[in-house]
Amino acid sequence: MIVLVTGANKGLGYETARRLIDLGHRVVVGARDADRGHAAATALGARFVQIDVTDDVSVRAATDDVTSHEGRIDVLINNAGVSEGMTPVDQLVVEQAQRVYDTNVFGVIRVTSAFLPLLRKSESPAIVNVGSGLGSFARTHDSDNLESKVVAPIYCSSKAAVSMLTAQYAKALPEMRVNAVDPGFTATDLNGGRGVQTVTEGTDAIVAMATLGPDGPTGTFQDRHGHVGW
Ligand code: NAP
């Protein structure tokens, strides 16, 4: 299986790549920074492709690069993501939202559109969108959940958009499996290492959704314990 992971130079993306390589799959390590991407790919024994998900030119060049080297992909993992930090709500500015949405939301659309032709060359294509429980209306309204205590309007709404994009792509692409995952609160640079899970725990759902067979579900939102309420 040939898998492209965006934002694979560190954190959950790197661990996803490591685990999929361990399982015998061929992983293309996507990263926006050439030095960080090359270093990660070298450590993993994988091939690096430069891809900044906010940049049309970069995404197009990445598509050309994968077309000439791999010729297809079986799984696209839209993992690259950023957060806005903990800005008080009365200090939010549109530019901040645009920056976060450009990666977390428009990046998913940009990369998915660009790589659909290469996914269509696969016998069993799949897309895994890395969303978040913080984008779940069910979780953020349930006072028993940690997610209900967090106030981060831009990040949370960007991940809610990832959920709906997943549901819509799943309807539009019945020939593929398109699922969203919530890694769970995992210690990475995104949260200054405050997450309570290891990156291995945090990638359980990503790896599971990436390695589903052709009969696997589509249009679902899952974490390492099972289904997540939208
Ligand atoms: P991380 O360690 O900060 O990694 C984020 C990755 O995304 C890095 O490789 C980063 O590259 C890359 N990236 C950011 N902007 C990019 C762009 N424009 N183009 C390409 N790559 C870009 O964070 P993480 O926790 O592993 O996050 C991975 C995904 O999981 C994100 O979508 C995040 O929202 C989601 N998530 C995380 C948690 C958690 O608790 N950690 C929970 C739920 C969901 P650079 O190194 O160049 O910045």
Residues whose N, C-alpha, C, O or C-beta is under 5 A from the ligand:
A	BS01	NAP	G7 A8 N9 K10 G11 L12 G13 A31 R32 D33 I51 D52 V53 T54 N79 A80 G81 V82 T103 V130 G131 S132 P183 G184 F185 T186 T188 D189 L190 G195
